[in-house]
Amino acid sequence: MRIGELAQLAGTSTRSLRYYEAQGLLPARRAPNGHREYDESDLRLVQEIRSLLEIGFALEETRPFVECLRAGNRAGDVCPASIEVYRRKLAELDKGITRLNEIRSRLAAQLAAVQERPHPHQCEH
């Protein structure tokens, strides 16, 4: 299939596909006429990349999943490198959630303190 068809089937743009190719995530196969050629395995790679990007992975973090698929595995997350990316991403999320909970607690304490103080005059908007 040609690049436009792959983009349409994968729900992305031809520009994104060219970028994935430049980053070494998508193979660069050319027909004798110079047009890019793709097959169903390429569609699967792009779907894997898009799926991971949609849940917050950086493009480079998709590489182990793509390599796992390219190695002939049934899924991109069955390889040790992919599982390690999952672990690292979960640790990042847990750290972010902890930090957001700390900020929320501080903000709630500030609000409670403000509401307990007497207010001699109201502010005008």
C-alpha positions in Angstrom: 0.0 0.0 0.0 1.1 3.6 -0.5 1.7 6.1 2.2 -1.7 7.9 1.9 -3.5 4.6 2.3 -1.4 3.6 5.3 -2.0 7.0 6.9 -5.8 6.7 6.4 -6.0 3.2 7.8 -3.8 4.1 10.8 -5.6 7.3 11.5 -2.6 9.5 11.2 -0.9 11.8 8.7 1.6 11.1 5.9 3.8 13.6 7.7 3.8 11.5 10.9 4.6 8.4 8.9 7.6 10.1 7.3 8.7 11.2 10.7 8.4 7.7 12.1 10.5 6.5 9.1 13.1 9.2 9.7 13.3 8.0 13.4 13.9 4.4 12.3 10.5 3.2 13.6 9.0 2.5 10.3 10.9 0.7 7.5 11.7 2.7 4.4 10.9 0.5 1.5 10.6 1.9 -2.0 9.0 0.7 -5.1 11.0 0.9 -8.4 9.1 4.1 -9.1 10.4 5.6 -5.9 7.1 5.6 -4.0 7.1 4.3 -0.4 5.5 0.8 -0.1 3.9 -0.6 3.1 2.2 -3.8 4.1 0.0 -5.1 6.9 2.9 -5.5 9.3 3.7 -1.8 8.8 0.1 -0.9 9.6 0.5 -2.9 12.8 3.7 -1.0 13.7 1.9 2.3 13.2 -1.1 1.2 15.2 1.2 0.2 18.1 3.0 3.6 17.9 -0.3 5.6 17.8 -1.8 3.6 20.7 1.2 4.2 22.9 1.3 7.9 22.0 -2.4 8.3 22.8 -1.7 7.1 26.4 1.1 9.5 27.0 4.3 7.7 25.8 7.0 9.7 24.1 7.8 8.6 20.6 11.2 7.2 21.6 9.5 5.1 24.3 7.6 3.2 21.6 10.9 1.9 20.1 11.1 -1.3 22.2 7.5 -2.2 21.3 8.1 -1.6 17.6 11.3 -3.7 17.8 9.4 -6.4 19.6 6.8 -6.5 16.8 9.5 -6.4 14.1 11.1 -9.5 15.7 8.0 -11.4 14.9 6.2 -11.4 18.2 2.4 -11.4 18.4 2.3 -8.2 20.5 4.7 -5.4 21.1 4.6 -5.7 24.8 5.8 -9.3 25.3 9.5 -8.5 25.2 11.6 -7.6 28.3 12.5 -4.2 27.0 8.9 -3.3 26.5 7.9 -4.5 29.9 10.7 -2.4 31.3 9.3 0.7 29.6 5.9 -0.1 31.2 7.6 -0.3 34.6 9.4 3.0 34.1 6.3 4.7 32.8 4.3 3.5 35.8 7.0 4.7 38.2 6.9 8.2 36.5 3.1 8.3 36.8 3.2 7.3 40.4 5.8 10.0 41.1 3.6 12.6 39.3 0.5 11.5 41.2 2.3 11.7 44.5 3.5 15.2 43.6 0.0 16.3 42.5 -1.5 14.9 45.8 1.1 16.9 47.7 0.2 20.1 45.8 -3.5 19.4 46.3 -3.1 19.0 50.0 -1.1 22.3 50.3 -3.7 24.1 48.2 -6.6 22.7 50.3 -4.8 23.8 53.5 -4.3 27.3 52.1 -8.0 27.5 51.2 -9.1 26.3 54.6 -6.8 28.8 56.3 -8.2 31.7 54.2 -11.8 30.7 54.9 -11.1 30.6 58.7 -9.8 34.2 58.8 -12.2 37.0 59.3 -12.7 39.2 56.2 -13.3 42.9 57.1 -14.2 43.9 53.6 -15.0 42.0 50.4 -12.9 42.4 47.3 -14.6 43.8 44.3 -14.3 42.1 40.9 
